[in-house]
Amino acid sequence: MRDEPMADEAFIHIVRVDIDPEHEAAFNAWYEQRHFPDLLACPGWLSAKRFVSIGDGPKYAAMYEVAGRWAFETPEFLKVKGFGPFESLVKNFMRIQLKPTSGPT
């Protein structure tokens, strides 16, 4: 059984995807200029950062700090979730959610 975060417990939400090379430039521009600002304007979405894989798995990763599971249920988030104009073009979608186990709070 997984030890999932409580509804009001902050956690890290990671999304990994691939996209065909011919769509990469437009996808990256949309992600940085539109998707990140839209998500960070939603209640409970605290920070965001993107990464490129240096190993196996999907090439692109986005890491978000989320205030709690409730952040996925707000009307603001429901309007901007997903991959917008790239919804049908992303491949190898993976979602990872991590909660802290130690360290400063």
N, CA, C and O atoms as CSV, one atom per row, in Angstrom:
chain,resi,resn,atom,element,x,y,z
A,1,MET,N,N,0.840,-1.188,0.000
A,1,MET,CA,C,0.000,0.000,0.000
A,1,MET,C,C,0.883,1.248,0.000
A,1,MET,O,O,1.848,1.330,0.759
A,2,ARG,N,N,0.559,2.189,-0.827
A,2,ARG,CA,C,1.322,3.431,-0.918
A,2,ARG,C,C,0.999,4.352,0.243
A,2,ARG,O,O,-0.105,4.352,0.789
A,3,ASP,N,N,1.992,5.125,0.592
A,3,ASP,CA,C,1.830,6.119,1.644
A,3,ASP,C,C,1.610,7.467,0.968
A,3,ASP,O,O,2.555,8.239,0.803
A,4,GLU,N,N,0.375,7.755,0.578
A,4,GLU,CA,C,0.051,8.970,-0.173
A,4,GLU,C,C,-0.040,10.177,0.751
A,4,GLU,O,O,-0.367,10.048,1.930
A,5,PRO,N,N,0.258,11.369,0.191
A,5,PRO,CA,C,0.142,12.581,1.000
A,5,PRO,C,C,-1.299,12.826,1.427
A,5,PRO,O,O,-2.238,12.491,0.705
A,6,MET,N,N,-1.461,13.404,2.590
A,6,MET,CA,C,-2.782,13.791,3.071
A,6,MET,C,C,-3.277,14.958,2.224
A,6,MET,O,O,-2.488,15.601,1.533
A,7,ALA,N,N,-4.561,15.231,2.273
A,7,ALA,CA,C,-5.159,16.295,1.458
A,7,ALA,C,C,-4.535,17.656,1.731
A,7,ALA,O,O,-4.459,18.497,0.836
A,8,ASP,N,N,-4.089,17.875,2.963
A,8,ASP,CA,C,-3.547,19.190,3.321
A,8,ASP,C,C,-2.033,19.163,3.531
A,8,ASP,O,O,-1.481,20.060,4.168
A,9,GLU,N,N,-1.360,18.145,3.002
A,9,GLU,CA,C,0.077,17.987,3.184
A,9,GLU,C,C,0.811,18.319,1.882
A,9,GLU,O,O,0.482,17.774,0.829
A,10,ALA,N,N,1.792,19.202,1.953
A,10,ALA,CA,C,2.558,19.587,0.764
A,10,ALA,C,C,3.363,18.396,0.243
A,10,ALA,O,O,3.781,17.530,1.011
A,11,PHE,N,N,3.572,18.370,-1.070
A,11,PHE,CA,C,4.354,17.310,-1.686
A,11,PHE,C,C,4.921,17.797,-3.015
A,11,PHE,O,O,4.595,18.885,-3.490
A,12,ILE,N,N,5.774,16.967,-3.600
A,12,ILE,CA,C,6.374,17.245,-4.902
A,12,ILE,C,C,5.627,16.426,-5.951
A,12,ILE,O,O,5.388,15.231,-5.777
A,13,HIS,N,N,5.270,17.087,-7.027
A,13,HIS,CA,C,4.557,16.459,-8.148
A,13,HIS,C,C,5.458,16.583,-9.372
A,13,HIS,O,O,5.806,17.691,-9.782
A,14,ILE,N,N,5.835,15.448,-9.954
A,14,ILE,CA,C,6.721,15.438,-11.113
A,14,ILE,C,C,5.976,14.846,-12.299
A,14,ILE,O,O,5.321,13.810,-12.184
A,15,VAL,N,N,6.084,15.516,-13.436
A,15,VAL,CA,C,5.498,15.039,-14.686
A,15,VAL,C,C,6.637,14.864,-15.678
A,15,VAL,O,O,7.468,15.756,-15.846
A,16,ARG,N,N,6.671,13.698,-16.338
A,16,ARG,CA,C,7.691,13.441,-17.361
A,16,ARG,C,C,6.994,13.079,-18.665
A,16,ARG,O,O,6.014,12.334,-18.670
A,17,VAL,N,N,7.508,13.614,-19.773
A,17,VAL,CA,C,6.929,13.337,-21.092
A,17,VAL,C,C,8.007,13.392,-22.171
A,17,VAL,O,O,9.088,13.947,-21.979
A,18,ASP,N,N,7.673,12.802,-23.295
A,18,ASP,CA,C,8.420,12.956,-24.534
A,18,ASP,C,C,7.519,13.659,-25.526
A,18,ASP,O,O,6.294,13.626,-25.403
A,19,ILE,N,N,8.129,14.293,-26.505
A,19,ILE,CA,C,7.402,14.893,-27.620
A,19,ILE,C,C,8.311,14.789,-28.843
A,19,ILE,O,O,9.531,14.900,-28.719
A,20,ASP,N,N,7.731,14.577,-30.012
A,20,ASP,CA,C,8.530,14.443,-31.225
A,20,ASP,C,C,9.355,15.700,-31.475
A,20,ASP,O,O,8.904,16.811,-31.195
A,21,PRO,N,N,10.567,15.520,-32.003
A,21,PRO,CA,C,11.473,16.659,-32.217
A,21,PRO,C,C,10.866,17.812,-33.012
A,21,PRO,O,O,11.194,18.970,-32.753
A,22,GLU,N,N,10.001,17.527,-33.960
A,22,GLU,CA,C,9.431,18.618,-34.759
A,22,GLU,C,C,8.492,19.519,-33.958
A,22,GLU,O,O,8.155,20.615,-34.407
A,23,HIS,N,N,8.069,19.069,-32.780
A,23,HIS,CA,C,7.175,19.872,-31.934
A,23,HIS,C,C,7.875,20.437,-30.697
A,23,HIS,O,O,7.270,21.189,-29.932
A,24,GLU,N,N,9.142,20.079,-30.498
A,24,GLU,CA,C,9.839,20.459,-29.265
A,24,GLU,C,C,9.911,21.964,-29.028
A,24,GLU,O,O,9.613,22.425,-27.926
A,25,ALA,N,N,10.291,22.721,-30.018
A,25,ALA,CA,C,10.457,24.173,-29.826
A,25,ALA,C,C,9.142,24.819,-29.419
A,25,ALA,O,O,9.106,25.618,-28.484
A,26,ALA,N,N,8.066,24.481,-30.111
A,26,ALA,CA,C,6.755,25.056,-29.786
A,26,ALA,C,C,6.277,24.572,-28.415
A,26,ALA,O,O,5.714,25.353,-27.648
A,27,PHE,N,N,6.495,23.295,-28.101
A,27,PHE,CA,C,6.104,22.732,-26.812
A,27,PHE,C,C,6.847,23.436,-25.676
A,27,PHE,O,O,6.236,23.828,-24.681
A,28,ASN,N,N,8.153,23.594,-25.823
A,28,ASN,CA,C,8.946,24.243,-24.777
A,28,ASN,C,C,8.537,25.697,-24.586
A,28,ASN,O,O,8.462,26.171,-23.452
A,29,ALA,N,N,8.273,26.405,-25.667
A,29,ALA,CA,C,7.820,27.799,-25.560
A,29,ALA,C,C,6.475,27.864,-24.847
A,29,ALA,O,O,6.284,28.699,-23.962
A,30,TRP,N,N,5.537,26.990,-25.224
A,30,TRP,CA,C,4.216,26.965,-24.579
A,30,TRP,C,C,4.362,26.650,-23.086
A,30,TRP,O,O,3.725,27.290,-22.249
A,31,TYR,N,N,5.199,25.667,-22.758
A,31,TYR,CA,C,5.358,25.258,-21.363
A,31,TYR,C,C,5.879,26.414,-20.516
A,31,TYR,O,O,5.343,26.691,-19.443
A,32,GLU,N,N,6.909,27.080,-20.988
A,32,GLU,CA,C,7.543,28.157,-20.226
A,32,GLU,C,C,6.703,29.438,-20.194
A,32,GLU,O,O,6.600,30.094,-19.157
A,33,GLN,N,N,6.112,29.783,-21.323
A,33,GLN,CA,C,5.431,31.078,-21.439
A,33,GLN,C,C,3.955,31.028,-21.074
A,33,GLN,O,O,3.375,32.052,-20.713
A,34,ARG,N,N,3.346,29.866,-21.160
A,34,ARG,CA,C,1.907,29.781,-20.913
A,34,ARG,C,C,1.563,28.847,-19.750
A,34,ARG,O,O,0.889,29.242,-18.798
A,35,HIS,N,N,2.043,27.597,-19.845
A,35,HIS,CA,C,1.618,26.582,-18.877
A,35,HIS,C,C,2.126,26.880,-17.467
A,35,HIS,O,O,1.344,26.851,-16.516
A,36,PHE,N,N,3.419,27.167,-17.314
A,36,PHE,CA,C,3.935,27.479,-15.978
A,36,PHE,C,C,3.220,28.676,-15.358
A,36,PHE,O,O,2.764,28.573,-14.220
A,37,PRO,N,N,3.102,29.802,-16.051
A,37,PRO,CA,C,2.386,30.931,-15.441
A,37,PRO,C,C,0.938,30.593,-15.079
A,37,PRO,O,O,0.447,31.005,-14.028
A,38,ASP,N,N,0.256,29.846,-15.946
A,38,ASP,CA,C,-1.130,29.458,-15.652
A,38,ASP,C,C,-1.206,28.596,-14.397
A,38,ASP,O,O,-2.049,28.836,-13.533
A,39,LEU,N,N,-0.328,27.590,-14.289
A,39,LEU,CA,C,-0.353,26.714,-13.112
A,39,LEU,C,C,0.020,27.461,-11.841
A,39,LEU,O,O,-0.616,27.279,-10.802
A,40,LEU,N,N,1.044,28.298,-11.918
A,40,LEU,CA,C,1.484,29.009,-10.716
A,40,LEU,C,C,0.496,30.071,-10.263
A,40,LEU,O,O,0.606,30.583,-9.150
A,41,ALA,N,N,-0.463,30.407,-11.109
A,41,ALA,CA,C,-1.539,31.320,-10.710
A,41,ALA,C,C,-2.657,30.578,-9.979
A,41,ALA,O,O,-3.552,31.208,-9.416
A,42,CYS,N,N,-2.612,29.247,-9.984
A,42,CYS,CA,C,-3.643,28.440,-9.324
A,42,CYS,C,C,-3.344,28.326,-7.829
A,42,CYS,O,O,-2.183,28.210,-7.438
A,43,PRO,N,N,-4.380,28.359,-6.995
A,43,PRO,CA,C,-4.175,28.169,-5.555
A,43,PRO,C,C,-3.486,26.832,-5.275
A,43,PRO,O,O,-3.867,25.800,-5.828
A,44,GLY,N,N,-2.481,26.863,-4.422
A,44,GLY,CA,C,-1.823,25.638,-3.999
A,44,GLY,C,C,-0.632,25.202,-4.838
A,44,GLY,O,O,0.088,24.283,-4.446
A,45,TRP,N,N,-0.407,25.835,-5.977
A,45,TRP,CA,C,0.752,25.509,-6.814
A,45,TRP,C,C,1.850,26.502,-6.453
A,45,TRP,O,O,1.792,27.667,-6.845
A,46,LEU,N,N,2.857,26.037,-5.699
A,46,LEU,CA,C,3.805,26.917,-5.033
A,46,LEU,C,C,5.057,27.233,-5.843
A,46,LEU,O,O,5.557,28.356,-5.794
A,47,SER,N,N,5.564,26.263,-6.581
A,47,SER,CA,C,6.763,26.498,-7.386
A,47,SER,C,C,6.813,25.489,-8.521
A,47,SER,O,O,6.138,24.460,-8.492
A,48,ALA,N,N,7.629,25.808,-9.526
A,48,ALA,CA,C,7.754,24.930,-10.687
A,48,ALA,C,C,9.138,25.090,-11.300
A,48,ALA,O,O,9.713,26.178,-11.305
A,49,LYS,N,N,9.656,23.986,-11.814
A,49,LYS,CA,C,10.945,24.009,-12.493
A,49,LYS,C,C,10.958,22.875,-13.512
A,49,LYS,O,O,10.403,21.803,-13.269
A,50,ARG,N,N,11.598,23.122,-14.659
A,50,ARG,CA,C,11.687,22.095,-15.703
A,50,ARG,C,C,13.095,21.532,-15.783
A,50,ARG,O,O,14.074,22.178,-15.408
A,51,PHE,N,N,13.164,20.300,-16.288
A,51,PHE,CA,C,14.426,19.585,-16.417
A,51,PHE,C,C,14.442,18.809,-17.726
A,51,PHE,O,O,13.396,18.522,-18.309
A,52,VAL,N,N,15.661,18.470,-18.181
A,52,VAL,CA,C,15.856,17.569,-19.314
A,52,VAL,C,C,16.605,16.358,-18.777
A,52,VAL,O,O,17.593,16.503,-18.057
A,53,SER,N,N,16.139,15.173,-19.125
A,53,SER,CA,C,16.733,13.939,-18.630
A,53,SER,C,C,18.146,13.744,-19.176
A,53,SER,O,O,18.428,14.066,-20.330
A,54,ILE,N,N,19.015,13.219,-18.341
A,54,ILE,CA,C,20.350,12.839,-18.786
A,54,ILE,C,C,20.495,11.317,-18.770
A,54,ILE,O,O,21.593,10.786,-18.937
A,55,GLY,N,N,19.382,10.630,-18.568
A,55,GLY,CA,C,19.389,9.173,-18.534
A,55,GLY,C,C,18.176,8.622,-19.261
A,55,GLY,O,O,17.638,9.245,-20.176
A,56,ASP,N,N,17.763,7.454,-18.837
A,56,ASP,CA,C,16.613,6.788,-19.443
A,56,ASP,C,C,15.309,7.470,-19.053
A,56,ASP,O,O,15.260,8.272,-18.121
A,57,GLY,N,N,14.271,7.136,-19.778
A,57,GLY,CA,C,12.941,7.664,-19.487
A,57,GLY,C,C,12.621,8.858,-20.351
A,57,GLY,O,O,13.443,9.280,-21.165
A,58,PRO,N,N,11.438,9.406,-20.180
A,58,PRO,CA,C,11.025,10.566,-20.972
A,58,PRO,C,C,12.026,11.721,-20.860
A,58,PRO,O,O,12.630,11.934,-19.809
A,59,LYS,N,N,12.187,12.452,-21.947
A,59,LYS,CA,C,13.194,13.518,-22.038
A,59,LYS,C,C,12.911,14.693,-21.114
A,59,LYS,O,O,13.828,15.211,-20.476
A,60,TYR,N,N,11.647,15.124,-21.031
A,60,TYR,CA,C,11.307,16.337,-20.285
A,60,TYR,C,C,10.653,16.000,-18.954
A,60,TYR,O,O,9.857,15.067,-18.851
A,61,ALA,N,N,11.005,16.779,-17.941
A,61,ALA,CA,C,10.393,16.634,-16.622
A,61,ALA,C,C,10.066,18.019,-16.082
A,61,ALA,O,O,10.815,18.976,-16.280
A,62,ALA,N,N,8.942,18.102,-15.402
A,62,ALA,CA,C,8.567,19.323,-14.684
A,62,ALA,C,C,8.321,18.922,-13.237
A,62,ALA,O,O,7.633,17.939,-12.961
A,63,MET,N,N,8.888,19.693,-12.319
A,63,MET,CA,C,8.734,19.408,-10.895
A,63,MET,C,C,7.992,20.572,-10.247
A,63,MET,O,O,8.380,21.733,-10.381
A,64,TYR,N,N,6.924,20.234,-9.547
A,64,TYR,CA,C,6.085,21.235,-8.902
A,64,TYR,C,C,6.050,20.983,-7.405
A,64,TYR,O,O,6.020,19.835,-6.961
A,65,GLU,N,N,6.053,22.054,-6.631
A,65,GLU,CA,C,5.760,21.962,-5.205
A,65,GLU,C,C,4.291,22.332,-5.058
A,65,GLU,O,O,3.867,23.418,-5.452
A,66,VAL,N,N,3.521,21.407,-4.483
A,66,VAL,CA,C,2.072,21.570,-4.377
A,66,VAL,C,C,1.687,21.582,-2.898
A,66,VAL,O,O,2.188,20.768,-2.122
A,67,ALA,N,N,0.811,22.491,-2.506
A,67,ALA,CA,C,0.445,22.672,-1.096
A,67,ALA,C,C,-0.356,21.510,-0.524
A,67,ALA,O,O,-0.333,21.288,0.687
A,68,GLY,N,N,-1.054,20.775,-1.355
A,68,GLY,CA,C,-1.856,19.647,-0.904
A,68,GLY,C,C,-2.644,19.069,-2.062
A,68,GLY,O,O,-2.725,19.671,-3.133
A,69,ARG,N,N,-3.224,17.896,-1.842
A,69,ARG,CA,C,-3.997,17.232,-2.908
A,69,ARG,C,C,-5.178,18.086,-3.353
A,69,ARG,O,O,-5.638,17.968,-4.489
A,70,TRP,N,N,-5.664,18.935,-2.473
A,70,TRP,CA,C,-6.793,19.806,-2.796
A,70,TRP,C,C,-6.481,20.718,-3.979
A,70,TRP,O,O,-7.403,21.167,-4.661
A,71,ALA,N,N,-5.197,21.005,-4.242
A,71,ALA,CA,C,-4.820,21.914,-5.334
A,71,ALA,C,C,-5.219,21.364,-6.702
A,71,ALA,O,O,-5.351,22.126,-7.660
A,72,PHE,N,N,-5.413,20.046,-6.799
A,72,PHE,CA,C,-5.826,19.415,-8.056
A,72,PHE,C,C,-7.330,19.533,-8.295
A,72,PHE,O,O,-7.819,19.146,-9.356
A,73,GLU,N,N,-8.056,20.058,-7.330
A,73,GLU,CA,C,-9.517,20.123,-7.428
A,73,GLU,C,C,-10.053,21.538,-7.555
A,73,GLU,O,O,-11.268,21.728,-7.620
A,74,THR,N,N,-9.185,22.530,-7.591
A,74,THR,CA,C,-9.669,23.911,-7.679
A,74,THR,C,C,-10.181,24.206,-9.085
A,74,THR,O,O,-9.685,23.626,-10.052
A,75,PRO,N,N,-11.161,25.093,-9.217
A,75,PRO,CA,C,-11.651,25.462,-10.553
A,75,PRO,C,C,-10.542,26.030,-11.433
A,75,PRO,O,O,-10.530,25.804,-12.643
A,76,GLU,N,N,-9.612,26.765,-10.829
A,76,GLU,CA,C,-8.511,27.353,-11.592
A,76,GLU,C,C,-7.628,26.266,-12.217
A,76,GLU,O,O,-7.258,26.353,-13.388
A,77,PHE,N,N,-7.298,25.245,-11.424
A,77,PHE,CA,C,-6.468,24.162,-11.942
A,77,PHE,C,C,-7.204,23.370,-13.010
A,77,PHE,O,O,-6.623,23.032,-14.042
A,78,LEU,N,N,-8.462,23.074,-12.777
A,78,LEU,CA,C,-9.222,22.277,-13.740
A,78,LEU,C,C,-9.284,22.949,-15.108
A,78,LEU,O,O,-9.424,22.269,-16.125
A,79,LYS,N,N,-9.183,24.271,-15.143
A,79,LYS,CA,C,-9.199,25.001,-16.422
A,79,LYS,C,C,-7.881,24.881,-17.178
A,79,LYS,O,O,-7.875,24.971,-18.406
A,80,VAL,N,N,-6.758,24.678,-16.476
A,80,VAL,CA,C,-5.448,24.726,-17.140
A,80,VAL,C,C,-4.692,23.394,-17.121
A,80,VAL,O,O,-3.590,23.314,-17.663
A,81,LYS,N,N,-5.253,22.358,-16.514
A,81,LYS,CA,C,-4.535,21.085,-16.435
A,81,LYS,C,C,-4.356,20.477,-17.823
A,81,LYS,O,O,-5.094,20.793,-18.757
A,82,GLY,N,N,-3.385,19.620,-17.936
A,82,GLY,CA,C,-3.126,18.939,-19.199
A,82,GLY,C,C,-2.081,19.654,-20.037
A,82,GLY,O,O,-1.347,20.512,-19.545
A,83,PHE,N,N,-2.025,19.292,-21.289
A,83,PHE,CA,C,-0.989,19.791,-22.183
A,83,PHE,C,C,-1.528,20.689,-23.287
A,83,PHE,O,O,-0.880,20.858,-24.319
A,84,GLY,N,N,-2.702,21.263,-23.079
A,84,GLY,CA,C,-3.248,22.246,-24.013
A,84,GLY,C,C,-3.174,21.785,-25.452
A,84,GLY,O,O,-3.648,20.694,-25.769
A,85,PRO,N,N,-2.585,22.595,-26.346
A,85,PRO,CA,C,-2.544,22.252,-27.762
A,85,PRO,C,C,-1.651,21.047,-28.073
A,85,PRO,O,O,-1.633,20.570,-29.207
A,86,PHE,N,N,-0.915,20.556,-27.079
A,86,PHE,CA,C,-0.010,19.424,-27.283
A,86,PHE,C,C,-0.551,18.130,-26.676
A,86,PHE,O,O,0.151,17.120,-26.634
A,87,GLU,N,N,-1.794,18.160,-26.207
A,87,GLU,CA,C,-2.407,17.019,-25.520
A,87,GLU,C,C,-2.256,15.719,-26.315
A,87,GLU,O,O,-1.917,14.682,-25.744
A,88,SER,N,N,-2.501,15.768,-27.607
A,88,SER,CA,C,-2.435,14.546,-28.420
A,88,SER,C,C,-1.020,14.247,-28.909
A,88,SER,O,O,-0.802,13.227,-29.562
A,89,LEU,N,N,-0.058,15.112,-28.609
A,89,LEU,CA,C,1.302,14.948,-29.122
A,89,LEU,C,C,2.298,14.437,-28.089
A,89,LEU,O,O,3.342,13.903,-28.463
A,90,VAL,N,N,2.004,14.586,-26.803
A,90,VAL,CA,C,2.936,14.096,-25.783
A,90,VAL,C,C,2.871,12.578,-25.717
A,90,VAL,O,O,1.825,11.970,-25.946
A,91,LYS,N,N,4.014,11.983,-25.399
A,91,LYS,CA,C,4.118,10.525,-25.313
A,91,LYS,C,C,4.836,10.152,-24.024
A,91,LYS,O,O,5.490,10.983,-23.394
A,92,ASN,N,N,4.701,8.901,-23.651
A,92,ASN,CA,C,5.423,8.350,-22.496
A,92,ASN,C,C,5.192,9.154,-21.219
A,92,ASN,O,O,6.120,9.384,-20.444
A,93,PHE,N,N,3.956,9.574,-21.011
A,93,PHE,CA,C,3.588,10.365,-19.833
A,93,PHE,C,C,3.828,9.559,-18.562
A,93,PHE,O,O,3.415,8.404,-18.453
A,94,MET,N,N,4.499,10.184,-17.609
A,94,MET,CA,C,4.712,9.594,-16.286
A,94,MET,C,C,4.420,10.650,-15.235
A,94,MET,O,O,4.746,11.823,-15.415
A,95,ARG,N,N,3.805,10.231,-14.137
A,95,ARG,CA,C,3.561,11.136,-13.010
A,95,ARG,C,C,4.159,10.486,-11.765
A,95,ARG,O,O,3.960,9.299,-11.507
A,96,ILE,N,N,4.886,11.282,-11.010
A,96,ILE,CA,C,5.507,10.816,-9.773
A,96,ILE,C,C,5.137,11.820,-8.686
A,96,ILE,O,O,5.268,13.027,-8.888
A,97,GLN,N,N,4.682,11.336,-7.548
A,97,GLN,CA,C,4.374,12.221,-6.425
A,97,GLN,C,C,5.181,11.762,-5.220
A,97,GLN,O,O,5.186,10.584,-4.864
A,98,LEU,N,N,5.863,12.721,-4.602
A,98,LEU,CA,C,6.764,12.428,-3.492
A,98,LEU,C,C,6.432,13.306,-2.303
A,98,LEU,O,O,6.196,14.506,-2.448
A,99,LYS,N,N,6.416,12.704,-1.129
A,99,LYS,CA,C,6.230,13.515,0.072
A,99,LYS,C,C,7.493,13.456,0.904
A,99,LYS,O,O,8.206,12.452,0.883
A,100,PRO,N,N,7.778,14.520,1.638
A,100,PRO,CA,C,8.995,14.527,2.454
A,100,PRO,C,C,8.928,13.471,3.550
A,100,PRO,O,O,7.865,13.190,4.103
A,101,THR,N,N,10.081,12.898,3.848
A,101,THR,CA,C,10.144,11.933,4.944
A,101,THR,C,C,10.975,12.455,6.106
A,101,THR,O,O,10.861,11.960,7.227
A,102,SER,N,N,11.817,13.462,5.841
A,102,SER,CA,C,12.629,14.041,6.909
A,102,SER,C,C,13.135,15.398,6.458
A,102,SER,O,O,12.896,15.820,5.327
A,103,GLY,N,N,13.819,16.062,7.334
A,103,GLY,CA,C,14.374,17.364,7.015
A,103,GLY,C,C,13.510,18.477,7.561
A,103,GLY,O,O,12.475,18.227,8.179
A,104,PRO,N,N,13.941,19.717,7.328
A,104,PRO,CA,C,13.195,20.864,7.858
A,104,PRO,C,C,11.821,20.980,7.218
A,104,PRO,O,O,11.632,20.604,6.061
A,105,THR,N,N,10.880,21.494,7.963
A,105,THR,CA,C,9.527,21.674,7.433
A,105,THR,C,C,9.311,23.105,7.030
A,105,THR,O,O,8.230,23.457,6.559
